[in-house]
Every structure is written in C-alpha cells, then in structure tokens.
Amino acid sequence: MSRLIRKQLYLEPAQDALVKEWAAKRGLSEAEVVREALNLYAATAQQLRLPRNPAAWAEEKAFLEAQGCRETVPGRREWEREDLYED
C-alpha cells in the first residue's frame, strides 16, 4: 500500500451513517470506504466532464473586468459578497 496522508473531514449525520453501514457490510474500515468513494468519484467525474461553454466564460470575464474597474482602497474591498449573487 502507498503512503497514506491523514485527513480530517466533517460529515453530515446521514453521510456518517452511510459510511458506517457500508464499512460494516463490506468488512472494511470507514477510511477505506471513503477512499473507494473518492476513487469512484474521480473516475466518474473524468467521464462526465461537461463541455466548456464559451458564452458563459465570456459573461464571467465581462463581470470580473467590471469588478476590476472599481477604484480600490488598499486593505479594503469596495464590494459586498451579496453583489456577487443575483436577486
């Protein structure tokens, strides 16, 4: 087995129950179940990559450029988090 790196993560109670159930059913540690889930997710994500949307990127670029045109004050931002979300 390769060198393992310790990680700590937070699960919702339902997720914790699933990990415990799957580990018990398969006779594995909870950590092994999480590692297998990550490997499965990574393999699936590569197959399901969505095509790039040039129009969406152009819209995002225009938004960011508009944000960058504002006068800035060192150490202070001129926008609020809510400005990033549509109503």
ChimeraX commands (.cxc) that place a marker at each C-alpha (Angstrom):
marker #1 position 0.00,0.00,0.00 radius 0.5
marker #1 position 1.22,3.51,-0.76 radius 0.5
marker #1 position 1.94,6.08,1.91 radius 0.5
marker #1 position -1.28,7.43,3.38 radius 0.5
marker #1 position -1.87,11.04,4.37 radius 0.5
marker #1 position -4.03,11.82,7.36 radius 0.5
marker #1 position -7.09,14.00,6.65 radius 0.5
marker #1 position -9.90,15.13,8.87 radius 0.5
marker #1 position -13.33,15.90,7.45 radius 0.5
marker #1 position -16.82,16.65,8.62 radius 0.5
marker #1 position -19.80,14.57,7.51 radius 0.5
marker #1 position -23.47,15.16,7.91 radius 0.5
marker #1 position -25.15,12.63,10.22 radius 0.5
marker #1 position -26.78,10.81,7.29 radius 0.5
marker #1 position -23.42,10.56,5.50 radius 0.5
marker #1 position -21.79,9.22,8.65 radius 0.5
marker #1 position -24.49,6.56,8.95 radius 0.5
marker #1 position -23.96,5.52,5.31 radius 0.5
marker #1 position -20.19,5.22,5.71 radius 0.5
marker #1 position -20.62,3.13,8.86 radius 0.5
marker #1 position -23.21,0.90,7.16 radius 0.5
marker #1 position -21.13,0.37,4.01 radius 0.5
marker #1 position -17.99,-0.33,6.04 radius 0.5
marker #1 position -19.77,-2.89,8.23 radius 0.5
marker #1 position -21.39,-4.65,5.26 radius 0.5
marker #1 position -18.08,-4.96,3.42 radius 0.5
marker #1 position -15.82,-5.59,6.38 radius 0.5
marker #1 position -13.74,-2.50,5.62 radius 0.5
marker #1 position -12.64,0.46,7.67 radius 0.5
marker #1 position -14.56,3.68,7.27 radius 0.5
marker #1 position -11.40,5.27,5.87 radius 0.5
marker #1 position -11.21,2.61,3.14 radius 0.5
marker #1 position -14.85,3.24,2.22 radius 0.5
marker #1 position -14.12,6.98,1.89 radius 0.5
marker #1 position -11.00,6.28,-0.23 radius 0.5
marker #1 position -13.00,3.98,-2.53 radius 0.5
marker #1 position -15.74,6.61,-2.84 radius 0.5
marker #1 position -13.16,9.24,-3.81 radius 0.5
marker #1 position -11.64,6.93,-6.41 radius 0.5
marker #1 position -15.07,6.18,-7.86 radius 0.5
marker #1 position -15.95,9.87,-7.92 radius 0.5
marker #1 position -12.69,10.75,-9.67 radius 0.5
marker #1 position -13.20,8.07,-12.34 radius 0.5
marker #1 position -16.82,9.11,-12.91 radius 0.5
marker #1 position -16.03,12.84,-12.99 radius 0.5
marker #1 position -13.50,12.30,-15.78 radius 0.5
marker #1 position -16.13,10.53,-17.87 radius 0.5
marker #1 position -18.82,13.15,-17.18 radius 0.5
marker #1 position -16.82,16.29,-17.86 radius 0.5
marker #1 position -19.17,18.88,-19.22 radius 0.5
marker #1 position -18.25,20.66,-22.43 radius 0.5
marker #1 position -16.98,24.18,-21.99 radius 0.5
marker #1 position -19.47,26.95,-22.59 radius 0.5
marker #1 position -17.68,29.86,-24.30 radius 0.5
marker #1 position -20.65,32.20,-23.81 radius 0.5
marker #1 position -20.69,31.57,-20.05 radius 0.5
marker #1 position -16.94,32.21,-19.83 radius 0.5
marker #1 position -17.31,35.45,-21.82 radius 0.5
marker #1 position -20.06,36.59,-19.44 radius 0.5
marker #1 position -17.90,35.74,-16.42 radius 0.5
marker #1 position -14.91,37.54,-17.89 radius 0.5
marker #1 position -17.02,40.67,-18.51 radius 0.5
marker #1 position -18.30,40.54,-14.92 radius 0.5
marker #1 position -14.79,40.22,-13.48 radius 0.5
marker #1 position -13.48,43.02,-15.66 radius 0.5
marker #1 position -16.33,45.26,-14.49 radius 0.5
marker #1 position -15.43,44.45,-10.87 radius 0.5
marker #1 position -11.79,45.27,-11.56 radius 0.5
marker #1 position -12.62,48.73,-12.88 radius 0.5
marker #1 position -13.69,49.96,-9.47 radius 0.5
marker #1 position -11.30,52.16,-7.57 radius 0.5
marker #1 position -9.74,50.20,-4.76 radius 0.5
marker #1 position -8.58,51.17,-1.30 radius 0.5
marker #1 position -5.59,49.20,-0.03 radius 0.5
marker #1 position -6.70,46.72,2.60 radius 0.5
marker #1 position -10.40,47.23,1.90 radius 0.5
marker #1 position -12.68,45.91,-0.78 radius 0.5
marker #1 position -15.28,48.11,-2.43 radius 0.5
marker #1 position -17.84,45.37,-2.98 radius 0.5
marker #1 position -20.00,43.23,-0.77 radius 0.5
marker #1 position -20.41,39.47,-1.01 radius 0.5
marker #1 position -24.09,39.97,-1.88 radius 0.5
marker #1 position -23.03,41.86,-5.04 radius 0.5
marker #1 position -21.87,38.53,-6.46 radius 0.5
marker #1 position -25.33,36.97,-6.31 radius 0.5
marker #1 position -28.36,37.69,-8.43 radius 0.5
marker #1 position -31.54,38.63,-6.63 radius 0.5
marker link #1:1,2 radius 0.2
marker link #1:2,3 radius 0.2
marker link #1:3,4 radius 0.2
marker link #1:4,5 radius 0.2
marker link #1:5,6 radius 0.2
marker link #1:6,7 radius 0.2
marker link #1:7,8 radius 0.2
marker link #1:8,9 radius 0.2
marker link #1:9,10 radius 0.2
marker link #1:10,11 radius 0.2
marker link #1:11,12 radius 0.2
marker link #1:12,13 radius 0.2
marker link #1:13,14 radius 0.2
marker link #1:14,15 radius 0.2
marker link #1:15,16 radius 0.2
marker link #1:16,17 radius 0.2
marker link #1:17,18 radius 0.2
marker link #1:18,19 radius 0.2
marker link #1:19,20 radius 0.2
marker link #1:20,21 radius 0.2
marker link #1:21,22 radius 0.2
marker link #1:22,23 radius 0.2
marker link #1:23,24 radius 0.2
marker link #1:24,25 radius 0.2
marker link #1:25,26 radius 0.2
marker link #1:26,27 radius 0.2
marker link #1:27,28 radius 0.2
marker link #1:28,29 radius 0.2
marker link #1:29,30 radius 0.2
marker link #1:30,31 radius 0.2
marker link #1:31,32 radius 0.2
marker link #1:32,33 radius 0.2
marker link #1:33,34 radius 0.2
marker link #1:34,35 radius 0.2
marker link #1:35,36 radius 0.2
marker link #1:36,37 radius 0.2
marker link #1:37,38 radius 0.2
marker link #1:38,39 radius 0.2
marker link #1:39,40 radius 0.2
marker link #1:40,41 radius 0.2
marker link #1:41,42 radius 0.2
marker link #1:42,43 radius 0.2
marker link #1:43,44 radius 0.2
marker link #1:44,45 radius 0.2
marker link #1:45,46 radius 0.2
marker link #1:46,47 radius 0.2
marker link #1:47,48 radius 0.2
marker link #1:48,49 radius 0.2
marker link #1:49,50 radius 0.2
marker link #1:50,51 radius 0.2
marker link #1:51,52 radius 0.2
marker link #1:52,53 radius 0.2
marker link #1:53,54 radius 0.2
marker link #1:54,55 radius 0.2
marker link #1:55,56 radius 0.2
marker link #1:56,57 radius 0.2
marker link #1:57,58 radius 0.2
marker link #1:58,59 radius 0.2
marker link #1:59,60 radius 0.2
marker link #1:60,61 radius 0.2
marker link #1:61,62 radius 0.2
marker link #1:62,63 radius 0.2
marker link #1:63,64 radius 0.2
marker link #1:64,65 radius 0.2
marker link #1:65,66 radius 0.2
marker link #1:66,67 radius 0.2
marker link #1:67,68 radius 0.2
marker link #1:68,69 radius 0.2
marker link #1:69,70 radius 0.2
marker link #1:70,71 radius 0.2
marker link #1:71,72 radius 0.2
marker link #1:72,73 radius 0.2
marker link #1:73,74 radius 0.2
marker link #1:74,75 radius 0.2
marker link #1:75,76 radius 0.2
marker link #1:76,77 radius 0.2
marker link #1:77,78 radius 0.2
marker link #1:78,79 radius 0.2
marker link #1:79,80 radius 0.2
marker link #1:80,81 radius 0.2
marker link #1:81,82 radius 0.2
marker link #1:82,83 radius 0.2
marker link #1:83,84 radius 0.2
marker link #1:84,85 radius 0.2
marker link #1:85,86 radius 0.2
marker link #1:86,87 radius 0.2
view
